[in-house]
Amino acid sequence: MRFTCRNFGLSDLPRRGITPQEAPLDVLLLGIEADLSIWEDGQVVWSEEAFPVAELAYHVALWLRSPDAGREDFELDSMQADPGLIRITGSDGGWRIGSTYTPDFWTSPVTWDDLVAELEQFDRCVREGVAAMGVDPAFIPES
């Protein structure tokens, strides 16, 4: 399983006359978007255009830092969508990623270590994309 992000953009911040440096955290988290895909065995199994990747990276980092990481499931409670847009759930076979919007979709289970490695790679990708737009990614906590 692998996350990919491409086509980073600032949503409607410029149209609203807000620079990333002026934007409050909630606006910045929603305003930084990219096309997000989840790949498995060389094929896209889930994708979403203009996904709030900064918001996902922010909440995943907080989850990984929590004392319950590795024992408790993750569910993105997005400010712009219903809870469960992205879910990470532990099962007997390992950790799986899914979405309430596509209830039949789940990745194959992976170990906790493999999941964390992929989430850290996703974090690096988001930070690089944010920095490439001239925005300091320091608003995303270290995981």
VMD Tcl script that builds the backbone (N, CA, C; Angstrom):
set m [mol new atoms 429]
animate dup $m
set s [atomselect $m all]
$s set {name element resname resid chain x y z} {
  {N N MET 1 A 0.844 -1.164 0.000}
  {CA C MET 1 A 0.000 0.000 0.000}
  {C C MET 1 A 0.897 1.237 0.000}
  {N N ARG 2 A 0.488 2.229 -0.814}
  {CA C ARG 2 A 1.293 3.439 -0.952}
  {C C ARG 2 A 0.369 4.622 -1.235}
  {N N PHE 3 A 0.629 5.735 -0.567}
  {CA C PHE 3 A -0.080 6.989 -0.837}
  {C C PHE 3 A 0.725 7.790 -1.849}
  {N N THR 4 A 0.038 8.460 -2.763}
  {CA C THR 4 A 0.709 9.428 -3.629}
  {C C THR 4 A -0.084 10.724 -3.630}
  {N N CYS 5 A 0.643 11.826 -3.696}
  {CA C CYS 5 A 0.043 13.163 -3.771}
  {C C CYS 5 A 0.654 13.871 -4.963}
  {N N ARG 6 A -0.181 14.544 -5.729}
  {CA C ARG 6 A 0.340 15.346 -6.847}
  {C C ARG 6 A -0.614 16.497 -7.106}
  {N N ASN 7 A -0.163 17.448 -7.867}
  {CA C ASN 7 A -0.960 18.629 -8.225}
  {C C ASN 7 A -1.388 19.433 -6.991}
  {N N PHE 8 A -0.407 19.803 -6.182}
  {CA C PHE 8 A -0.701 20.613 -5.006}
  {C C PHE 8 A -1.234 21.975 -5.425}
  {N N GLY 9 A -2.164 22.474 -4.644}
  {CA C GLY 9 A -2.729 23.792 -4.901}
  {C C GLY 9 A -3.217 24.420 -3.616}
  {N N LEU 10 A -3.529 25.711 -3.710}
  {CA C LEU 10 A -3.962 26.470 -2.546}
  {C C LEU 10 A -5.460 26.708 -2.519}
  {N N SER 11 A -6.226 25.892 -3.196}
  {CA C SER 11 A -7.683 25.998 -3.158}
  {C C SER 11 A -8.095 27.420 -3.491}
  {N N ASP 12 A -8.915 27.989 -2.642}
  {CA C ASP 12 A -9.413 29.327 -2.966}
  {C C ASP 12 A -8.785 30.429 -2.112}
  {N N LEU 13 A -7.654 30.171 -1.473}
  {CA C LEU 13 A -7.005 31.212 -0.670}
  {C C LEU 13 A -6.719 32.472 -1.480}
  {N N PRO 14 A -6.092 32.359 -2.654}
  {CA C PRO 14 A -5.819 33.579 -3.424}
  {C C PRO 14 A -7.103 34.337 -3.820}
  {N N ARG 15 A -8.137 33.600 -4.173}
  {CA C ARG 15 A -9.397 34.241 -4.559}
  {C C ARG 15 A -9.991 35.018 -3.389}
  {N N ARG 16 A -9.793 34.490 -2.182}
  {CA C ARG 16 A -10.319 35.146 -0.983}
  {C C ARG 16 A -9.408 36.256 -0.481}
  {N N GLY 17 A -8.266 36.424 -1.154}
  {CA C GLY 17 A -7.344 37.478 -0.760}
  {C C GLY 17 A -6.553 37.149 0.496}
  {N N ILE 18 A -6.369 35.859 0.766}
  {CA C ILE 18 A -5.635 35.424 1.951}
  {C C ILE 18 A -4.346 34.745 1.502}
  {N N THR 19 A -3.241 35.165 2.071}
  {CA C THR 19 A -1.990 34.463 1.800}
  {C C THR 19 A -1.857 33.324 2.798}
  {N N PRO 20 A -1.097 32.291 2.465}
  {CA C PRO 20 A -0.909 31.188 3.417}
  {C C PRO 20 A -0.322 31.662 4.752}
  {N N GLN 21 A 0.514 32.681 4.709}
  {CA C GLN 21 A 1.127 33.184 5.926}
  {C C GLN 21 A 0.100 33.867 6.835}
  {N N GLU 22 A -0.981 34.405 6.263}
  {CA C GLU 22 A -2.025 35.076 7.045}
  {C C GLU 22 A -3.140 34.130 7.481}
  {N N ALA 23 A -3.242 33.013 6.838}
  {CA C ALA 23 A -4.392 32.128 7.040}
  {C C ALA 23 A -4.366 31.494 8.431}
  {N N PRO 24 A -5.529 31.473 9.107}
  {CA C PRO 24 A -5.603 30.714 10.352}
  {C C PRO 24 A -5.405 29.224 10.059}
  {N N LEU 25 A -5.047 28.453 11.080}
  {CA C LEU 25 A -4.731 27.040 10.889}
  {C C LEU 25 A -5.840 26.287 10.176}
  {N N ASP 26 A -7.093 26.462 10.581}
  {CA C ASP 26 A -8.174 25.694 9.960}
  {C C ASP 26 A -8.323 26.014 8.481}
  {N N VAL 27 A -8.136 27.260 8.105}
  {CA C VAL 27 A -8.226 27.651 6.695}
  {C C VAL 27 A -7.052 27.063 5.917}
  {N N LEU 28 A -5.874 27.093 6.520}
  {CA C LEU 28 A -4.683 26.539 5.865}
  {C C LEU 28 A -4.814 25.032 5.673}
  {N N LEU 29 A -5.309 24.333 6.692}
  {CA C LEU 29 A -5.458 22.877 6.588}
  {C C LEU 29 A -6.411 22.490 5.458}
  {N N LEU 30 A -7.476 23.240 5.306}
  {CA C LEU 30 A -8.435 22.941 4.232}
  {C C LEU 30 A -8.002 23.513 2.892}
  {N N GLY 31 A -7.217 24.592 2.922}
  {CA C GLY 31 A -6.850 25.290 1.694}
  {C C GLY 31 A -5.747 24.639 0.892}
  {N N ILE 32 A -4.955 23.774 1.533}
  {CA C ILE 32 A -3.875 23.101 0.811}
  {C C ILE 32 A -4.392 21.741 0.364}
  {N N GLU 33 A -4.535 21.598 -0.933}
  {CA C GLU 33 A -5.115 20.386 -1.512}
  {C C GLU 33 A -4.158 19.756 -2.510}
  {N N ALA 34 A -4.392 18.488 -2.765}
  {CA C ALA 34 A -3.655 17.767 -3.807}
  {C C ALA 34 A -4.501 16.580 -4.225}
  {N N ASP 35 A -4.166 16.026 -5.362}
  {CA C ASP 35 A -4.812 14.781 -5.785}
  {C C ASP 35 A -4.173 13.662 -4.968}
  {N N LEU 36 A -4.997 12.925 -4.230}
  {CA C LEU 36 A -4.516 11.858 -3.355}
  {C C LEU 36 A -4.951 10.517 -3.924}
  {N N SER 37 A -4.014 9.586 -3.976}
  {CA C SER 37 A -4.308 8.227 -4.434}
  {C C SER 37 A -3.713 7.230 -3.460}
  {N N ILE 38 A -4.387 6.102 -3.334}
  {CA C ILE 38 A -3.852 4.972 -2.583}
  {C C ILE 38 A -3.632 3.850 -3.588}
  {N N TRP 39 A -2.411 3.358 -3.614}
  {CA C TRP 39 A -2.006 2.321 -4.555}
  {C C TRP 39 A -1.770 1.014 -3.817}
  {N N GLU 40 A -2.074 -0.068 -4.499}
  {CA C GLU 40 A -1.789 -1.388 -3.956}
  {C C GLU 40 A -1.436 -2.293 -5.133}
  {N N ASP 41 A -0.328 -2.987 -5.014}
  {CA C ASP 41 A 0.132 -3.885 -6.072}
  {C C ASP 41 A 0.204 -3.197 -7.427}
  {N N GLY 42 A 0.685 -1.949 -7.428}
  {CA C GLY 42 A 0.885 -1.220 -8.673}
  {C C GLY 42 A -0.359 -0.648 -9.304}
  {N N GLN 43 A -1.497 -0.690 -8.617}
  {CA C GLN 43 A -2.743 -0.157 -9.178}
  {C C GLN 43 A -3.409 0.793 -8.183}
  {N N VAL 44 A -4.061 1.817 -8.715}
  {CA C VAL 44 A -4.810 2.744 -7.877}
  {C C VAL 44 A -6.056 2.025 -7.365}
  {N N VAL 45 A -6.222 2.014 -6.046}
  {CA C VAL 45 A -7.410 1.389 -5.476}
  {C C VAL 45 A -8.384 2.428 -4.915}
  {N N TRP 46 A -7.906 3.667 -4.744}
  {CA C TRP 46 A -8.766 4.755 -4.261}
  {C C TRP 46 A -8.099 6.060 -4.646}
  {N N SER 47 A -8.887 7.036 -5.094}
  {CA C SER 47 A -8.309 8.349 -5.394}
  {C C SER 47 A -9.368 9.429 -5.232}
  {N N GLU 48 A -8.874 10.616 -4.963}
  {CA C GLU 48 A -9.741 11.779 -4.776}
  {C C GLU 48 A -8.973 13.008 -5.242}
  {N N GLU 49 A -9.583 13.796 -6.105}
  {CA C GLU 49 A -8.962 15.043 -6.553}
  {C C GLU 49 A -9.213 16.127 -5.512}
  {N N ALA 50 A -8.305 17.088 -5.465}
  {CA C ALA 50 A -8.424 18.245 -4.574}
  {C C ALA 50 A -8.746 17.831 -3.137}
  {N N PHE 51 A -8.000 16.863 -2.646}
  {CA C PHE 51 A -8.191 16.341 -1.293}
  {C C PHE 51 A -7.426 17.224 -0.306}
  {N N PRO 52 A -7.978 17.482 0.879}
  {CA C PRO 52 A -7.269 18.305 1.870}
  {C C PRO 52 A -6.115 17.530 2.516}
  {N N VAL 53 A -5.026 17.383 1.778}
  {CA C VAL 53 A -3.914 16.552 2.234}
  {C C VAL 53 A -3.220 17.130 3.460}
  {N N ALA 54 A -3.188 18.464 3.585}
  {CA C ALA 54 A -2.564 19.062 4.773}
  {C C ALA 54 A -3.368 18.700 6.017}
  {N N GLU 55 A -4.683 18.700 5.896}
  {CA C GLU 55 A -5.524 18.327 7.032}
  {C C GLU 55 A -5.299 16.864 7.402}
  {N N LEU 56 A -5.223 15.983 6.407}
  {CA C LEU 56 A -4.980 14.571 6.685}
  {C C LEU 56 A -3.616 14.385 7.337}
  {N N ALA 57 A -2.582 15.022 6.799}
  {CA C ALA 57 A -1.240 14.891 7.372}
  {C C ALA 57 A -1.211 15.394 8.818}
  {N N TYR 58 A -1.892 16.497 9.076}
  {CA C TYR 58 A -1.959 17.078 10.416}
  {C C TYR 58 A -2.577 16.090 11.409}
  {N N HIS 59 A -3.732 15.533 11.063}
  {CA C HIS 59 A -4.432 14.633 11.978}
  {C C HIS 59 A -3.741 13.269 12.112}
  {N N VAL 60 A -3.146 12.781 11.035}
  {CA C VAL 60 A -2.402 11.527 11.124}
  {C C VAL 60 A -1.188 11.705 12.043}
  {N N ALA 61 A -0.498 12.843 11.933}
  {CA C ALA 61 A 0.653 13.106 12.797}
  {C C ALA 61 A 0.239 13.129 14.264}
  {N N LEU 62 A -0.885 13.776 14.559}
  {CA C LEU 62 A -1.370 13.802 15.948}
  {C C LEU 62 A -1.721 12.394 16.428}
  {N N TRP 63 A -2.334 11.605 15.553}
  {CA C TRP 63 A -2.699 10.229 15.906}
  {C C TRP 63 A -1.451 9.397 16.194}
  {N N LEU 64 A -0.432 9.513 15.332}
  {CA C LEU 64 A 0.794 8.738 15.519}
  {C C LEU 64 A 1.532 9.145 16.796}
  {N N ARG 65 A 1.370 10.388 17.226}
  {CA C ARG 65 A 2.019 10.873 18.452}
  {C C ARG 65 A 1.253 10.494 19.710}
  {N N SER 66 A 0.003 10.097 19.561}
  {CA C SER 66 A -0.829 9.821 20.736}
  {C C SER 66 A -0.397 8.516 21.402}
  {N N PRO 67 A -0.638 8.398 22.702}
  {CA C PRO 67 A -0.278 7.160 23.398}
  {C C PRO 67 A -1.075 5.948 22.912}
  {N N ASP 68 A -2.219 6.176 22.261}
  {CA C ASP 68 A -3.054 5.073 21.785}
  {C C ASP 68 A -2.717 4.625 20.370}
  {N N ALA 69 A -1.746 5.274 19.739}
  {CA C ALA 69 A -1.361 4.880 18.377}
  {C C ALA 69 A -0.932 3.421 18.392}
  {N N GLY 70 A -1.417 2.677 17.434}
  {CA C GLY 70 A -1.103 1.258 17.356}
  {C C GLY 70 A -2.126 0.390 18.071}
  {N N ARG 71 A -2.991 1.033 18.858}
  {CA C ARG 71 A -4.051 0.300 19.561}
  {C C ARG 71 A -5.436 0.813 19.179}
  {N N GLU 72 A -5.497 2.051 18.748}
  {CA C GLU 72 A -6.775 2.689 18.455}
  {C C GLU 72 A -6.867 3.027 16.967}
  {N N ASP 73 A -8.036 2.856 16.377}
  {CA C ASP 73 A -8.239 3.166 14.964}
  {C C ASP 73 A -8.181 4.667 14.732}
  {N N PHE 74 A -7.979 5.049 13.478}
  {CA C PHE 74 A -7.957 6.452 13.064}
  {C C PHE 74 A -9.123 6.693 12.124}
  {N N GLU 75 A -9.770 7.839 12.295}
  {CA C GLU 75 A -10.823 8.256 11.378}
  {C C GLU 75 A -10.664 9.754 11.167}
  {N N LEU 76 A -10.453 10.173 9.928}
  {CA C LEU 76 A -10.320 11.594 9.642}
  {C C LEU 76 A -11.658 12.269 9.875}
  {N N ASP 77 A -11.689 13.175 10.803}
  {CA C ASP 77 A -12.870 13.982 11.087}
  {C C ASP 77 A -12.624 15.333 10.434}
  {N N SER 78 A -12.831 15.384 9.136}
  {CA C SER 78 A -12.527 16.566 8.337}
  {C C SER 78 A -13.487 17.704 8.623}
  {N N MET 79 A -12.962 18.907 8.526}
  {CA C MET 79 A -13.792 20.098 8.700}
  {C C MET 79 A -14.691 20.329 7.483}
  {N N GLN 80 A -14.440 19.629 6.384}
  {CA C GLN 80 A -15.225 19.868 5.173}
  {C C GLN 80 A -16.020 18.653 4.712}
  {N N ALA 81 A -15.932 17.544 5.429}
  {CA C ALA 81 A -16.650 16.338 5.012}
  {C C ALA 81 A -17.092 15.568 6.248}
  {N N ASP 82 A -17.979 14.624 6.027}
  {CA C ASP 82 A -18.419 13.765 7.120}
  {C C ASP 82 A -17.246 12.943 7.647}
  {N N PRO 83 A -17.286 12.568 8.943}
  {CA C PRO 83 A -16.218 11.723 9.486}
  {C C PRO 83 A -16.069 10.426 8.691}
  {N N GLY 84 A -14.832 9.965 8.614}
  {CA C GLY 84 A -14.580 8.685 7.957}
  {C C GLY 84 A -14.146 8.785 6.515}
  {N N LEU 85 A -13.876 9.991 6.042}
  {CA C LEU 85 A -13.393 10.144 4.670}
  {C C LEU 85 A -12.188 9.239 4.443}
  {N N ILE 86 A -11.318 9.161 5.448}
  {CA C ILE 86 A -10.220 8.198 5.463}
  {C C ILE 86 A -10.261 7.516 6.826}
  {N N ARG 87 A -10.204 6.180 6.813}
  {CA C ARG 87 A -10.183 5.407 8.061}
  {C C ARG 87 A -9.003 4.451 8.025}
  {N N ILE 88 A -8.373 4.280 9.178}
  {CA C ILE 88 A -7.304 3.293 9.338}
  {C C ILE 88 A -7.733 2.414 10.499}
  {N N THR 89 A -7.915 1.147 10.207}
  {CA C THR 89 A -8.494 0.238 11.188}
  {C C THR 89 A -7.614 -0.985 11.380}
  {N N GLY 90 A -7.416 -1.334 12.633}
  {CA C GLY 90 A -6.682 -2.550 12.950}
  {C C GLY 90 A -7.589 -3.761 12.832}
  {N N SER 91 A -7.043 -4.857 12.361}
  {CA C SER 91 A -7.791 -6.111 12.250}
  {C C SER 91 A -6.858 -7.250 12.653}
  {N N ASP 92 A -7.384 -8.442 12.695}
  {CA C ASP 92 A -6.548 -9.589 13.051}
  {C C ASP 92 A -5.369 -9.755 12.092}
  {N N GLY 93 A -5.571 -9.387 10.822}
  {CA C GLY 93 A -4.523 -9.559 9.825}
  {C C GLY 93 A -3.572 -8.392 9.709}
  {N N GLY 94 A -3.870 -7.263 10.354}
  {CA C GLY 94 A -3.034 -6.072 10.257}
  {C C GLY 94 A -3.884 -4.828 10.126}
  {N N TRP 95 A -3.286 -3.771 9.654}
  {CA C TRP 95 A -3.946 -2.468 9.525}
  {C C TRP 95 A -4.422 -2.255 8.096}
  {N N ARG 96 A -5.654 -1.743 7.957}
  {CA C ARG 96 A -6.259 -1.531 6.637}
  {C C ARG 96 A -6.746 -0.093 6.533}
  {N N ILE 97 A -6.776 0.411 5.308}
  {CA C ILE 97 A -7.258 1.766 5.045}
  {C C ILE 97 A -8.518 1.675 4.207}
  {N N GLY 98 A -9.497 2.488 4.564}
  {CA C GLY 98 A -10.768 2.516 3.851}
  {C C GLY 98 A -11.407 3.879 3.971}
  {N N SER 99 A -12.649 3.971 3.517}
  {CA C SER 99 A -13.402 5.221 3.538}
  {C C SER 99 A -14.885 4.907 3.701}
  {N N THR 100 A -15.583 5.726 4.472}
  {CA C THR 100 A -17.027 5.537 4.608}
  {C C THR 100 A -17.736 5.826 3.288}
  {N N TYR 101 A -17.099 6.579 2.408}
  {CA C TYR 101 A -17.717 6.913 1.122}
  {C C TYR 101 A -17.664 5.748 0.134}
  {N N THR 102 A -16.757 4.819 0.387}
  {CA C THR 102 A -16.664 3.602 -0.429}
  {C C THR 102 A -16.573 2.423 0.535}
  {N N PRO 103 A -17.704 2.030 1.142}
  {CA C PRO 103 A -17.681 1.037 2.220}
  {C C PRO 103 A -17.138 -0.330 1.818}
  {N N ASP 104 A -17.141 -0.669 0.556}
  {CA C ASP 104 A -16.611 -1.959 0.122}
  {C C ASP 104 A -15.105 -1.923 -0.126}
  {N N PHE 105 A -14.504 -0.731 -0.056}
  {CA C PHE 105 A -13.080 -0.593 -0.315}
  {C C PHE 105 A -12.283 -0.688 0.984}
  {N N TRP 106 A -11.342 -1.599 1.033}
  {CA C TRP 106 A -10.341 -1.697 2.099}
  {C C TRP 106 A -9.050 -2.188 1.467}
  {N N THR 107 A -7.948 -1.605 1.875}
  {CA C THR 107 A -6.663 -2.118 1.398}
  {C C THR 107 A -6.403 -3.467 2.057}
  {N N SER 108 A -5.458 -4.182 1.522}
  {CA C SER 108 A -5.020 -5.419 2.165}
  {C C SER 108 A -4.335 -5.047 3.479}
  {N N PRO 109 A -4.413 -5.924 4.478}
  {CA C PRO 109 A -3.794 -5.605 5.767}
  {C C PRO 109 A -2.271 -5.549 5.680}
  {N N VAL 110 A -1.711 -4.608 6.452}
  {CA C VAL 110 A -0.251 -4.461 6.556}
  {C C VAL 110 A 0.116 -4.414 8.040}
  {N N THR 111 A 1.367 -4.658 8.335}
  {CA C THR 111 A 1.834 -4.579 9.720}
  {C C THR 111 A 1.829 -3.130 10.193}
  {N N TRP 112 A 1.860 -2.962 11.498}
  {CA C TRP 112 A 1.926 -1.607 12.067}
  {C C TRP 112 A 3.166 -0.881 11.560}
  {N N ASP 113 A 4.317 -1.553 11.540}
  {CA C ASP 113 A 5.550 -0.914 11.085}
  {C C ASP 113 A 5.462 -0.475 9.627}
  {N N ASP 114 A 4.863 -1.307 8.778}
  {CA C ASP 114 A 4.698 -0.932 7.368}
  {C C ASP 114 A 3.737 0.248 7.227}
  {N N LEU 115 A 2.669 0.253 8.020}
  {CA C LEU 115 A 1.719 1.366 7.984}
  {C C LEU 115 A 2.407 2.654 8.396}
  {N N VAL 116 A 3.129 2.630 9.492}
  {CA C VAL 116 A 3.818 3.837 9.972}
  {C C VAL 116 A 4.824 4.324 8.930}
  {N N ALA 117 A 5.560 3.430 8.326}
  {CA C ALA 117 A 6.528 3.827 7.291}
  {C C ALA 117 A 5.823 4.516 6.134}
  {N N GLU 118 A 4.679 4.004 5.713}
  {CA C GLU 118 A 3.947 4.626 4.610}
  {C C GLU 118 A 3.366 5.972 5.024}
  {N N LEU 119 A 2.864 6.064 6.237}
  {CA C LEU 119 A 2.322 7.345 6.716}
  {C C LEU 119 A 3.424 8.391 6.860}
  {N N GLU 120 A 4.596 7.976 7.250}
  {CA C GLU 120 A 5.732 8.899 7.315}
  {C C GLU 120 A 6.143 9.359 5.920}
  {N N GLN 121 A 6.086 8.458 4.937}
  {CA C GLN 121 A 6.374 8.842 3.552}
  {C C GLN 121 A 5.320 9.829 3.050}
  {N N PHE 122 A 4.053 9.586 3.370}
  {CA C PHE 122 A 2.976 10.516 3.013}
  {C C PHE 122 A 3.243 11.886 3.639}
  {N N ASP 123 A 3.648 11.910 4.902}
  {CA C ASP 123 A 3.959 13.154 5.592}
  {C C ASP 123 A 5.071 13.913 4.859}
  {N N ARG 124 A 6.129 13.208 4.473}
  {CA C ARG 124 A 7.231 13.856 3.736}
  {C C ARG 124 A 6.739 14.422 2.414}
  {N N CYS 125 A 5.895 13.673 1.714}
  {CA C CYS 125 A 5.363 14.128 0.430}
  {C C CYS 125 A 4.551 15.415 0.611}
  {N N VAL 126 A 3.708 15.447 1.629}
  {CA C VAL 126 A 2.889 16.644 1.878}
  {C C VAL 126 A 3.791 17.818 2.246}
  {N N ARG 127 A 4.746 17.602 3.128}
  {CA C ARG 127 A 5.659 18.678 3.527}
  {C C ARG 127 A 6.422 19.233 2.321}
  {N N GLU 128 A 6.893 18.345 1.452}
  {CA C GLU 128 A 7.615 18.796 0.254}
  {C C GLU 128 A 6.692 19.578 -0.672}
  {N N GLY 129 A 5.465 19.100 -0.861}
  {CA C GLY 129 A 4.509 19.803 -1.712}
  {C C GLY 129 A 4.135 21.163 -1.158}
  {N N VAL 130 A 3.958 21.240 0.155}
  {CA C VAL 130 A 3.631 22.510 0.810}
  {C C VAL 130 A 4.806 23.480 0.667}
  {N N ALA 131 A 6.014 22.990 0.945}
  {CA C ALA 131 A 7.200 23.839 0.834}
  {C C ALA 131 A 7.408 24.323 -0.598}
  {N N ALA 132 A 7.126 23.473 -1.581}
  {CA C ALA 132 A 7.287 23.858 -2.992}
  {C C ALA 132 A 6.345 24.994 -3.382}
  {N N MET 133 A 5.251 25.155 -2.635}
  {CA C MET 133 A 4.330 26.271 -2.900}
  {C C MET 133 A 4.744 27.529 -2.140}
  {N N GLY 134 A 5.863 27.461 -1.422}
  {CA C GLY 134 A 6.344 28.612 -0.676}
  {C C GLY 134 A 5.732 28.759 0.710}
  {N N VAL 135 A 5.149 27.669 1.221}
  {CA C VAL 135 A 4.532 27.697 2.540}
  {C C VAL 135 A 5.378 26.857 3.496}
  {N N ASP 136 A 5.634 27.392 4.678}
  {CA C ASP 136 A 6.399 26.656 5.687}
  {C C ASP 136 A 5.524 25.537 6.236}
  {N N PRO 137 A 5.942 24.271 6.100}
  {CA C PRO 137 A 5.106 23.146 6.562}
  {C C PRO 137 A 5.149 22.926 8.075}
  {N N ALA 138 A 5.735 23.850 8.836}
  {CA C ALA 138 A 5.875 23.666 10.285}
  {C C ALA 138 A 4.529 23.566 11.009}
  {N N PHE 139 A 3.428 23.962 10.371}
  {CA C PHE 139 A 2.117 23.854 11.011}
  {C C PHE 139 A 1.647 22.391 11.133}
  {N N ILE 140 A 2.298 21.492 10.401}
  {CA C ILE 140 A 2.004 20.058 10.514}
  {C C ILE 140 A 2.900 19.502 11.601}
  {N N PRO 141 A 2.339 18.931 12.671}
  {CA C PRO 141 A 3.169 18.405 13.759}
  {C C PRO 141 A 4.085 17.275 13.272}
  {N N GLU 142 A 5.217 17.145 13.921}
  {CA C GLU 142 A 6.095 15.998 13.644}
  {C C GLU 142 A 5.427 14.761 14.213}
  {N N SER 143 A 5.457 13.658 13.464}
  {CA C SER 143 A 4.814 12.423 13.968}
  {C C SER 143 A 5.761 11.630 14.826}
}
mol reanalyze $m
mol bondsrecalc $m
mol representation Tube
mol addrep $m
